């Protein structure tokens, strides 16, 4: 089974910039005090750095199994 990762930005995102700064693959971007934006979650390597470093718990990496 193949695994697909989906990066979600939740409504409580304040645009602090931590997630797009720590992402080694450039999956996220944004502007300070704007909301984070997912550029391409197919680039996500599954390191969970964005999710683990978000002080607002506003980023979620969802692991989905595909047949």
QUIURWO-V842338 format. One record per helix or strand of 3 or more residues. SS is the DSSP state (helix for helix, strand for strand). FROM is the first residue (numbers start at 1). LEN is the number of residues. If there is no record, write none. Layout:
SS & FROM & LEN
SS & FROM & LEN
//
This chain:
strand & 2 & 8
helix & 18 & 5
helix & 41 & 3
helix & 49 & 5
strand & 59 & 8
//
